[in-house]
Amino acid sequence: MVTSVQPSASPLARHGVAYAIQAIESDGPLDDSAILPAAHAARSDRMERVLERAWLLGQRLGLPAEWERWRHLGLWVMLGLAGAMALSAWGLAQTVMGEGRSINAMAAFVTVLGPHALMLVLWVWGVIWTYAGSGSAVGSGWSLGALALRLTARMPLDRGPHAAALLQGVRRVLQRFRLAPWAFGLLSHAIWALAFGLILLALWFGFSFHAYRLSWETTILSPAFFEQFVHVTGWLPAQLGFPVPDAAAVRAAGGGLESDQRAWAWWLMGCVFCYGLLPRLLLVLLCWLAWKAGQRRLALDSSDPYVRRLLARFDALDAAVVVDPERAGSGHAAHVLPPVTQPGAPALVGFELPPEQPWPPERWQPAWHPAVQWLERIAGSSLERTAVVQRLLEQRPHALLIATWGASSPDRGTARFLREAAATASRTAILLTGTGTGTGTGTGTGSAERWQAWLQASGFPQIPVFVDTAAADAWLAGAHSGEDNPHHD
Protein backbone atom coordinates (compact mmCIF):
# COMPACT_ATOMS: atom_id res chain seq x y z
CA MET A 1 0.00 0.00 0.00
CA VAL A 2 1.35 3.44 -0.93
CA THR A 3 0.60 6.69 0.83
CA SER A 4 0.48 10.03 -0.94
CA VAL A 5 2.75 12.92 -0.01
CA GLN A 6 1.90 14.53 3.31
CA PRO A 7 0.36 18.02 3.06
CA SER A 8 2.90 19.24 5.65
CA ALA A 9 5.89 18.19 3.56
CA SER A 10 7.89 21.30 2.67
CA PRO A 11 9.08 22.02 -0.89
CA LEU A 12 12.67 21.44 0.25
CA ALA A 13 11.75 18.04 1.68
CA ARG A 14 9.95 16.96 -1.48
CA HIS A 15 12.68 18.10 -3.86
CA GLY A 16 15.42 16.83 -1.56
CA VAL A 17 13.80 13.39 -1.54
CA ALA A 18 13.40 13.55 -5.34
CA TYR A 19 17.08 14.26 -5.89
CA ALA A 20 18.00 11.61 -3.31
CA ILE A 21 15.96 9.03 -5.24
CA GLN A 22 17.69 10.12 -8.45
CA ALA A 23 21.08 9.59 -6.78
CA ILE A 24 20.01 6.16 -5.55
CA GLU A 25 18.68 5.19 -8.99
CA SER A 26 21.99 6.13 -10.59
CA ASP A 27 23.09 2.63 -9.53
CA GLY A 28 19.98 1.06 -11.05
CA PRO A 29 16.24 1.78 -11.29
CA LEU A 30 14.02 0.98 -8.33
CA ASP A 31 10.93 -1.19 -8.67
CA ASP A 32 7.99 1.17 -9.13
CA SER A 33 5.47 -1.15 -10.77
CA ALA A 34 2.85 -0.27 -8.13
CA ILE A 35 4.06 3.23 -7.32
CA LEU A 36 4.08 4.63 -10.87
CA PRO A 37 0.31 4.14 -11.46
CA ALA A 38 -0.42 5.43 -7.96
CA ALA A 39 1.58 8.61 -8.57
CA HIS A 40 -0.06 9.01 -11.99
CA ALA A 41 -3.52 8.77 -10.42
CA ALA A 42 -2.70 11.02 -7.45
CA ARG A 43 -1.46 14.01 -9.46
CA SER A 44 -2.56 15.67 -12.68
CA ASP A 45 0.51 17.87 -13.23
CA ARG A 46 3.35 16.04 -14.96
CA MET A 47 6.14 17.38 -12.73
CA GLU A 48 4.05 16.77 -9.62
CA ARG A 49 3.78 13.15 -10.70
CA VAL A 50 7.57 12.85 -10.75
CA LEU A 51 7.76 14.35 -7.25
CA GLU A 52 4.96 12.07 -6.05
CA ARG A 53 6.72 8.99 -7.40
CA ALA A 54 9.93 10.00 -5.64
CA TRP A 55 8.11 10.62 -2.37
CA LEU A 56 6.37 7.24 -2.52
CA LEU A 57 9.66 5.50 -3.28
CA GLY A 58 11.24 7.53 -0.48
CA GLN A 59 8.60 6.30 1.96
CA ARG A 60 9.58 2.76 1.11
CA LEU A 61 13.24 3.61 1.76
CA GLY A 62 12.57 5.65 4.90
CA LEU A 63 13.59 9.06 3.51
CA PRO A 64 10.60 11.08 4.88
CA ALA A 65 11.18 9.47 8.29
CA GLU A 66 14.84 10.48 8.04
CA TRP A 67 13.77 14.04 7.27
CA GLU A 68 11.55 14.10 10.34
CA ARG A 69 14.48 12.82 12.41
CA TRP A 70 16.52 15.77 11.16
CA ARG A 71 13.79 18.19 12.19
CA HIS A 72 13.65 16.85 15.74
CA LEU A 73 17.41 16.67 16.23
CA GLY A 74 18.20 19.93 14.44
CA LEU A 75 17.06 22.18 17.29
CA TRP A 76 19.21 20.32 19.80
CA VAL A 77 22.20 20.46 17.49
CA MET A 78 21.76 24.21 17.09
CA LEU A 79 21.45 24.70 20.85
CA GLY A 80 24.58 22.62 21.36
CA LEU A 81 26.56 24.63 18.80
CA ALA A 82 25.30 27.90 20.28
CA GLY A 83 26.33 26.78 23.76
CA ALA A 84 29.75 25.72 22.50
CA MET A 85 30.18 29.06 20.74
CA ALA A 86 29.14 30.98 23.86
CA LEU A 87 31.49 29.00 26.08
CA SER A 88 34.30 29.47 23.58
CA ALA A 89 33.75 33.21 23.33
CA TRP A 90 33.43 33.59 27.09
CA GLY A 91 36.53 31.47 27.60
CA LEU A 92 38.46 33.71 25.27
CA ALA A 93 37.18 36.74 27.13
CA GLN A 94 38.37 35.20 30.40
CA THR A 95 41.90 34.99 29.03
CA VAL A 96 42.15 38.77 29.04
CA MET A 97 41.10 39.01 32.68
CA GLY A 98 43.87 39.53 35.16
CA GLU A 99 44.00 38.93 38.87
CA GLY A 100 41.58 40.88 41.01
CA ARG A 101 38.93 40.69 38.27
CA SER A 102 40.68 43.20 36.02
CA ILE A 103 39.52 43.17 32.40
CA ASN A 104 41.23 44.72 29.42
CA ALA A 105 38.10 46.21 27.84
CA MET A 106 39.60 46.64 24.38
CA ALA A 107 40.97 43.10 24.25
CA ALA A 108 37.61 41.73 25.47
CA PHE A 109 35.82 43.70 22.71
CA VAL A 110 38.05 42.22 19.99
CA THR A 111 37.98 38.72 21.48
CA VAL A 112 34.19 38.50 21.70
CA LEU A 113 33.30 40.29 18.45
CA GLY A 114 36.33 39.57 16.25
CA PRO A 115 35.50 35.98 15.15
CA HIS A 116 31.89 37.00 14.57
CA ALA A 117 32.97 39.91 12.32
CA LEU A 118 35.30 37.66 10.32
CA MET A 119 32.61 35.00 9.74
CA LEU A 120 30.08 37.68 8.83
CA VAL A 121 32.40 39.09 6.16
CA LEU A 122 32.92 35.57 4.74
CA TRP A 123 29.16 35.01 4.61
CA VAL A 124 28.56 38.28 2.76
CA TRP A 125 31.35 37.38 0.36
CA GLY A 126 29.76 33.99 -0.18
CA VAL A 127 26.40 35.56 -1.06
CA ILE A 128 28.04 37.91 -3.54
CA TRP A 129 30.05 35.07 -5.06
CA THR A 130 26.95 32.90 -5.40
CA TYR A 131 24.95 35.50 -7.30
CA ALA A 132 27.97 36.49 -9.35
CA GLY A 133 27.53 33.20 -11.18
CA SER A 134 29.38 30.44 -9.34
CA GLY A 135 26.18 28.79 -8.12
CA SER A 136 27.48 27.87 -4.65
CA ALA A 137 28.47 29.92 -1.67
CA VAL A 138 32.11 30.31 -0.75
CA GLY A 139 32.71 28.62 2.54
CA SER A 140 29.19 27.14 2.71
CA GLY A 141 30.72 23.72 3.19
CA TRP A 142 32.28 24.71 6.53
CA SER A 143 29.88 27.37 7.78
CA LEU A 144 28.02 26.85 11.04
CA GLY A 145 24.83 26.14 9.08
CA ALA A 146 26.51 23.47 6.96
CA LEU A 147 28.13 22.02 10.07
CA ALA A 148 24.74 21.84 11.81
CA LEU A 149 23.24 20.06 8.78
CA ARG A 150 26.09 17.54 8.62
CA LEU A 151 25.97 16.83 12.35
CA THR A 152 22.20 16.37 12.26
CA ALA A 153 22.36 14.03 9.27
CA ARG A 154 25.21 11.93 10.66
CA MET A 155 24.12 11.54 14.26
CA PRO A 156 23.85 7.79 14.87
CA LEU A 157 20.57 7.99 16.81
CA ASP A 158 17.98 6.17 14.61
CA ARG A 159 20.00 7.04 11.52
CA GLY A 160 18.59 5.47 8.36
CA PRO A 161 20.61 3.68 5.68
CA HIS A 162 19.95 6.39 3.09
CA ALA A 163 20.78 9.46 5.20
CA ALA A 164 23.82 10.21 3.01
CA ALA A 165 21.68 10.13 -0.15
CA LEU A 166 19.15 12.51 1.41
CA LEU A 167 21.97 14.85 2.48
CA GLN A 168 23.30 14.79 -1.10
CA GLY A 169 19.81 15.53 -2.45
CA VAL A 170 19.25 18.47 -0.11
CA ARG A 171 22.63 19.94 -0.98
CA ARG A 172 21.89 19.63 -4.69
CA VAL A 173 18.60 21.50 -4.28
CA LEU A 174 20.29 24.27 -2.29
CA GLN A 175 23.09 24.68 -4.82
CA ARG A 176 20.94 24.45 -7.97
CA PHE A 177 18.54 27.16 -6.83
CA ARG A 178 21.23 29.25 -5.09
CA LEU A 179 19.57 28.82 -1.73
CA ALA A 180 22.68 27.59 0.09
CA PRO A 181 23.71 31.03 1.47
CA TRP A 182 20.18 31.66 2.73
CA ALA A 183 19.60 28.20 4.20
CA PHE A 184 23.03 27.87 5.78
CA GLY A 185 22.96 31.55 6.67
CA LEU A 186 19.64 31.14 8.47
CA LEU A 187 21.10 28.35 10.58
CA SER A 188 24.43 30.12 11.14
CA HIS A 189 22.91 33.47 12.11
CA ALA A 190 20.46 31.73 14.45
CA ILE A 191 23.35 29.90 16.15
CA TRP A 192 25.33 33.13 16.46
CA ALA A 193 22.27 34.94 17.83
CA LEU A 194 21.80 32.26 20.48
CA ALA A 195 25.49 32.45 21.32
CA PHE A 196 25.43 36.22 21.74
CA GLY A 197 22.29 35.93 23.84
CA LEU A 198 24.13 33.56 26.18
CA ILE A 199 27.19 35.82 26.21
CA LEU A 200 25.10 38.86 27.15
CA LEU A 201 23.40 36.86 29.88
CA ALA A 202 26.80 35.82 31.26
CA LEU A 203 28.13 39.40 31.07
CA TRP A 204 25.07 40.78 32.83
CA PHE A 205 25.32 38.17 35.57
CA GLY A 206 29.06 38.73 36.04
CA PHE A 207 28.82 42.51 36.10
CA SER A 208 25.77 42.42 38.39
CA PHE A 209 27.24 40.24 41.14
CA HIS A 210 31.00 40.76 40.84
CA ALA A 211 33.14 43.88 40.90
CA TYR A 212 35.28 44.10 37.77
CA ARG A 213 37.67 46.86 36.82
CA LEU A 214 37.79 47.57 33.07
CA SER A 215 40.85 49.30 31.68
CA TRP A 216 43.09 49.40 28.64
CA GLU A 217 46.82 49.09 28.18
CA THR A 218 49.17 49.83 25.32
CA THR A 219 52.84 50.01 24.45
CA ILE A 220 52.78 51.82 21.12
CA LEU A 221 49.29 53.35 20.76
CA SER A 222 48.35 56.79 22.05
CA PRO A 223 45.50 57.56 24.48
CA ALA A 224 43.80 59.49 21.67
CA PHE A 225 43.37 56.24 19.74
CA PHE A 226 41.41 54.64 22.57
CA GLU A 227 39.34 57.77 23.09
CA GLN A 228 38.38 57.72 19.42
CA PHE A 229 37.78 53.93 19.49
CA VAL A 230 35.37 54.18 22.43
CA HIS A 231 33.66 57.21 20.86
CA VAL A 232 33.10 55.46 17.50
CA THR A 233 32.09 52.06 18.85
CA GLY A 234 29.90 53.62 21.53
CA TRP A 235 27.87 55.82 19.17
CA LEU A 236 25.27 53.18 18.21
CA PRO A 237 24.87 51.79 21.76
CA ALA A 238 24.42 55.36 22.98
CA GLN A 239 21.59 55.84 20.50
CA LEU A 240 19.86 52.83 22.07
CA GLY A 241 20.30 54.13 25.62
CA PHE A 242 23.48 52.37 26.72
CA PRO A 243 25.85 54.51 28.88
CA VAL A 244 29.24 55.13 27.23
CA PRO A 245 32.49 56.30 28.96
CA ASP A 246 33.46 59.86 28.08
CA ALA A 247 36.97 60.98 27.12
CA ALA A 248 37.93 61.69 30.76
CA ALA A 249 36.85 58.20 31.83
CA VAL A 250 38.85 56.66 28.97
CA ARG A 251 42.00 58.55 29.96
CA ALA A 252 41.49 57.62 33.61
CA ALA A 253 41.07 53.92 32.78
CA GLY A 254 44.31 53.95 30.79
CA GLY A 255 46.24 55.73 33.52
CA GLY A 256 45.23 53.36 36.28
CA LEU A 257 42.94 55.93 37.89
CA GLU A 258 39.42 55.31 39.12
CA SER A 259 36.72 55.71 36.47
CA ASP A 260 33.04 54.98 36.03
CA GLN A 261 33.15 51.17 35.84
CA ARG A 262 29.38 51.02 35.35
CA ALA A 263 29.67 52.98 32.07
CA TRP A 264 32.48 50.69 30.92
CA ALA A 265 30.40 47.56 31.67
CA TRP A 266 27.36 48.93 29.81
CA TRP A 267 29.58 50.00 26.91
CA LEU A 268 30.91 46.44 26.52
CA MET A 269 27.44 44.89 26.77
CA GLY A 270 26.02 47.55 24.43
CA CYS A 271 28.69 46.77 21.83
CA VAL A 272 27.99 43.04 22.06
CA PHE A 273 24.27 43.73 21.61
CA CYS A 274 24.58 46.27 18.76
CA TYR A 275 27.44 44.69 16.81
CA GLY A 276 26.86 41.04 17.68
CA LEU A 277 23.29 40.08 18.58
CA LEU A 278 21.36 42.74 16.64
CA PRO A 279 23.00 42.15 13.20
CA ARG A 280 22.52 38.40 13.56
CA LEU A 281 18.83 38.81 14.41
CA LEU A 282 18.32 41.08 11.40
CA LEU A 283 20.15 38.61 9.16
CA VAL A 284 18.01 35.76 10.49
CA LEU A 285 14.96 37.71 9.33
CA LEU A 286 16.55 38.51 5.96
CA CYS A 287 17.57 34.89 5.34
CA TRP A 288 14.14 33.64 6.37
CA LEU A 289 12.41 35.98 3.90
CA ALA A 290 14.85 35.06 1.11
CA TRP A 291 14.41 31.37 1.93
CA LYS A 292 10.61 31.57 1.80
CA ALA A 293 10.78 33.40 -1.53
CA GLY A 294 13.35 30.94 -2.91
CA GLN A 295 11.24 27.89 -2.05
CA ARG A 296 8.61 29.13 -4.47
CA ARG A 297 11.17 28.77 -7.28
CA LEU A 298 11.83 25.09 -6.60
CA ALA A 299 11.08 23.01 -9.70
CA LEU A 300 12.50 19.94 -11.36
CA ASP A 301 14.69 20.37 -14.43
CA SER A 302 12.54 19.31 -17.39
CA SER A 303 15.64 19.06 -19.59
CA ASP A 304 17.25 16.45 -17.32
CA PRO A 305 17.28 13.10 -19.18
CA TYR A 306 16.29 11.34 -15.94
CA VAL A 307 13.20 13.54 -15.59
CA ARG A 308 12.34 13.24 -19.28
CA ARG A 309 12.38 9.43 -19.05
CA LEU A 310 10.00 9.55 -16.09
CA LEU A 311 7.70 12.00 -17.89
CA ALA A 312 7.65 9.66 -20.88
CA ARG A 313 6.64 6.75 -18.67
CA PHE A 314 3.86 8.80 -17.10
CA ASP A 315 2.68 9.96 -20.54
CA ALA A 316 2.47 6.33 -21.60
CA LEU A 317 -0.04 5.74 -18.79
CA ASP A 318 -2.41 8.39 -20.12
CA ALA A 319 -5.60 6.77 -21.32
CA ALA A 320 -5.75 6.32 -25.08
CA VAL A 321 -9.19 6.38 -26.69
CA VAL A 322 -9.48 4.01 -29.68
CA VAL A 323 -12.13 5.09 -32.16
CA ASP A 324 -12.92 2.45 -34.77
CA PRO A 325 -14.24 3.55 -38.17
CA GLU A 326 -17.46 1.59 -37.68
CA ARG A 327 -18.08 3.37 -34.35
CA ALA A 328 -17.39 6.85 -35.66
CA GLY A 329 -20.22 9.27 -35.24
CA SER A 330 -21.72 7.31 -32.36
CA GLY A 331 -21.28 10.21 -29.96
CA HIS A 332 -17.83 9.33 -28.66
CA ALA A 333 -15.65 12.37 -28.02
CA ALA A 334 -12.54 12.73 -30.12
CA HIS A 335 -9.23 12.14 -28.40
CA VAL A 336 -7.61 15.39 -27.27
CA LEU A 337 -3.85 15.39 -27.74
CA PRO A 338 -1.91 16.46 -24.65
CA PRO A 339 0.20 19.58 -24.99
CA VAL A 340 3.82 19.13 -26.03
CA THR A 341 6.37 20.84 -23.81
CA GLN A 342 10.07 21.10 -24.55
CA PRO A 343 9.62 19.89 -28.19
CA GLY A 344 12.56 18.08 -29.73
CA ALA A 345 13.85 17.76 -33.28
CA PRO A 346 11.60 16.53 -36.13
CA ALA A 347 11.31 12.75 -36.55
CA LEU A 348 10.65 10.48 -39.56
CA VAL A 349 9.15 7.02 -39.14
CA GLY A 350 8.74 4.45 -41.90
CA PHE A 351 5.68 2.34 -40.99
CA GLU A 352 4.94 -1.05 -42.63
CA LEU A 353 6.88 -0.23 -45.79
CA PRO A 354 7.65 -3.04 -48.26
CA PRO A 355 11.15 -4.52 -47.91
CA GLU A 356 12.14 -3.23 -51.35
CA GLN A 357 11.08 0.32 -50.49
CA PRO A 358 14.27 2.37 -49.76
CA TRP A 359 14.22 4.23 -46.44
CA PRO A 360 14.98 6.95 -45.86
CA PRO A 361 15.10 8.77 -49.18
CA GLU A 362 18.46 10.38 -49.80
CA ARG A 363 17.02 13.86 -49.42
CA TRP A 364 16.10 13.09 -45.80
CA GLN A 365 19.43 11.74 -44.69
CA PRO A 366 20.46 13.75 -41.59
CA ALA A 367 23.68 14.71 -43.32
CA TRP A 368 21.73 16.36 -46.15
CA HIS A 369 18.67 17.68 -44.33
CA PRO A 370 19.37 19.86 -41.27
CA ALA A 371 15.76 19.60 -40.06
CA VAL A 372 15.94 15.83 -39.68
CA GLN A 373 17.68 14.64 -36.52
CA TRP A 374 16.58 11.01 -36.24
CA LEU A 375 14.52 8.49 -38.19
CA GLU A 376 13.23 4.95 -37.76
CA ARG A 377 11.73 2.10 -39.77
CA ILE A 378 9.42 -0.52 -38.29
CA ALA A 379 7.52 -3.43 -39.78
CA GLY A 380 4.56 -2.86 -37.47
CA SER A 381 5.02 -5.51 -34.79
CA SER A 382 3.82 -4.75 -31.28
CA LEU A 383 7.34 -4.66 -29.85
CA GLU A 384 8.55 -2.32 -32.60
CA ARG A 385 5.60 0.02 -32.15
CA THR A 386 6.12 0.13 -28.38
CA ALA A 387 9.84 0.86 -28.77
CA VAL A 388 9.26 3.67 -31.27
CA VAL A 389 6.49 5.25 -29.17
CA GLN A 390 8.75 5.09 -26.12
CA ARG A 391 11.49 6.88 -28.04
CA LEU A 392 9.02 9.47 -29.30
CA LEU A 393 7.84 10.05 -25.73
CA GLU A 394 11.41 10.70 -24.68
CA GLN A 395 12.18 13.01 -27.63
CA ARG A 396 8.80 14.80 -27.91
CA PRO A 397 9.51 15.83 -31.54
CA HIS A 398 8.32 19.14 -32.88
CA ALA A 399 7.13 17.43 -36.06
CA LEU A 400 6.48 13.77 -36.87
CA LEU A 401 6.26 12.49 -40.47
CA ILE A 402 5.02 8.90 -40.84
CA ALA A 403 5.71 7.31 -44.23
CA THR A 404 3.61 4.27 -45.11
CA TRP A 405 2.63 2.24 -48.20
CA GLY A 406 -0.20 4.02 -49.99
CA ALA A 407 -1.86 0.83 -51.25
CA SER A 408 -2.12 -0.70 -47.77
CA SER A 409 -5.35 -0.74 -45.82
CA PRO A 410 -5.20 0.95 -42.40
CA ASP A 411 -6.66 -1.06 -39.54
CA ARG A 412 -7.14 -0.81 -35.78
CA GLY A 413 -3.45 -1.48 -35.20
CA THR A 414 -2.58 1.42 -37.49
CA ALA A 415 -5.03 3.66 -35.64
CA ARG A 416 -3.60 2.68 -32.27
CA PHE A 417 -0.02 3.37 -33.35
CA LEU A 418 -0.98 6.66 -35.01
CA ARG A 419 -2.84 7.83 -31.92
CA GLU A 420 0.04 6.98 -29.57
CA ALA A 421 2.68 8.46 -31.89
CA ALA A 422 0.73 11.64 -32.68
CA ALA A 423 0.26 12.32 -28.97
CA THR A 424 4.02 12.79 -28.63
CA ALA A 425 4.48 15.49 -31.27
CA SER A 426 3.34 19.05 -31.82
CA ARG A 427 2.14 18.13 -35.32
CA THR A 428 1.93 14.94 -37.34
CA ALA A 429 1.56 14.17 -41.08
CA ILE A 430 1.38 11.03 -43.25
CA LEU A 431 3.31 10.45 -46.47
CA LEU A 432 1.90 7.77 -48.82
CA THR A 433 4.63 6.07 -50.82
CA GLY A 434 4.34 3.92 -53.91
CA THR A 435 1.31 5.85 -55.23
CA GLY A 436 2.73 6.54 -58.70
CA THR A 437 2.72 10.30 -58.26
CA GLY A 438 3.36 12.11 -61.49
CA THR A 439 2.56 9.11 -63.73
CA GLY A 440 -0.95 10.23 -64.58
CA THR A 441 -2.51 7.05 -63.22
CA GLY A 442 -4.47 8.83 -60.54
CA THR A 443 -3.57 6.18 -57.99
CA GLY A 444 -2.01 8.85 -55.77
CA THR A 445 -5.23 10.85 -55.58
CA GLY A 446 -7.29 7.74 -54.87
CA SER A 447 -4.99 6.59 -52.08
CA ALA A 448 -4.95 10.04 -50.53
CA GLU A 449 -8.76 10.27 -50.58
CA ARG A 450 -9.10 6.80 -49.06
CA TRP A 451 -6.63 7.55 -46.29
CA GLN A 452 -8.17 10.95 -45.60
CA ALA A 453 -11.62 9.38 -45.29
CA TRP A 454 -10.23 6.77 -42.90
CA LEU A 455 -8.46 9.42 -40.80
CA GLN A 456 -11.64 11.45 -40.60
CA ALA A 457 -13.63 8.43 -39.51
CA SER A 458 -10.97 7.37 -36.98
CA GLY A 459 -10.80 10.72 -35.24
CA PHE A 460 -7.69 12.21 -36.91
CA PRO A 461 -9.06 15.10 -38.99
CA GLN A 462 -6.07 17.29 -38.09
CA ILE A 463 -3.46 15.00 -39.71
CA PRO A 464 -2.63 15.97 -43.34
CA VAL A 465 -1.88 13.35 -46.02
CA PHE A 466 0.83 13.80 -48.67
CA VAL A 467 1.48 11.73 -51.77
CA ASP A 468 4.35 13.86 -52.99
CA THR A 469 7.75 13.80 -51.28
CA ALA A 470 8.42 17.43 -52.14
CA ALA A 471 5.17 18.53 -50.48
CA ALA A 472 5.99 16.50 -47.38
CA ASP A 473 9.45 18.03 -47.34
CA ALA A 474 7.92 21.53 -47.53
CA TRP A 475 5.60 20.67 -44.62
CA LEU A 476 8.51 19.34 -42.60
CA ALA A 477 10.58 22.47 -43.27
CA GLY A 478 7.61 24.68 -42.35
CA ALA A 479 7.02 22.75 -39.13
CA HIS A 480 10.70 23.02 -38.29
CA SER A 481 10.62 26.79 -38.73
CA GLY A 482 7.41 27.21 -36.74
CA GLU A 483 5.04 27.77 -39.70
CA ASP A 484 1.64 26.13 -39.69
CA ASN A 485 0.86 25.84 -43.38
CA PRO A 486 0.74 22.18 -44.51
CA HIS A 487 0.53 21.41 -48.24
CA HIS A 488 -1.92 18.72 -49.34
CA ASP A 489 -1.89 16.83 -52.61
Secondary structure, DSSP 4 states (H G I P E B T S, - for coil): ---PPPTT--HHHHHHHHHHHHHHHTTS----TTHHHHHHHH-SSHHHHHHHHHHHHHHHHTHHHHHHHHHHHHHHHHHHHHHHHHHHHHHHHHHTEETTTEEEHHHHHHHHHHHHHHHHHHHHHHHHHIIIIISS-TTTTSSHHHHHHHHHHH--TT--TTHHHHHHHHHHHHHHTT-HHHHHHHHHHHHHHHHHHHHHHHHHHHHHHS--EEE---SSS-HHHHHHHHHHHTHHHHHTT-----HHHHHHHHTT----HHHHHHHHHHHHIIIIIHHHHHHHHHHHHHHHHHHTT----TT-HHHHHHHHHHHHTSPPPP--GGGTTSSPPPPPPPPP-S-B--EEEEES--TTS-SS-GGGSTTT-TT--EEEEE---HHHHHHHHHHHHHH-BSEEEEEEETTS---HHHHHHHHHHHTTSSEEEEEEESS-TTTTS-HHHHHHHHHHHHHHHHT-TT--EES-HHHHHHHHHHHHHT-------
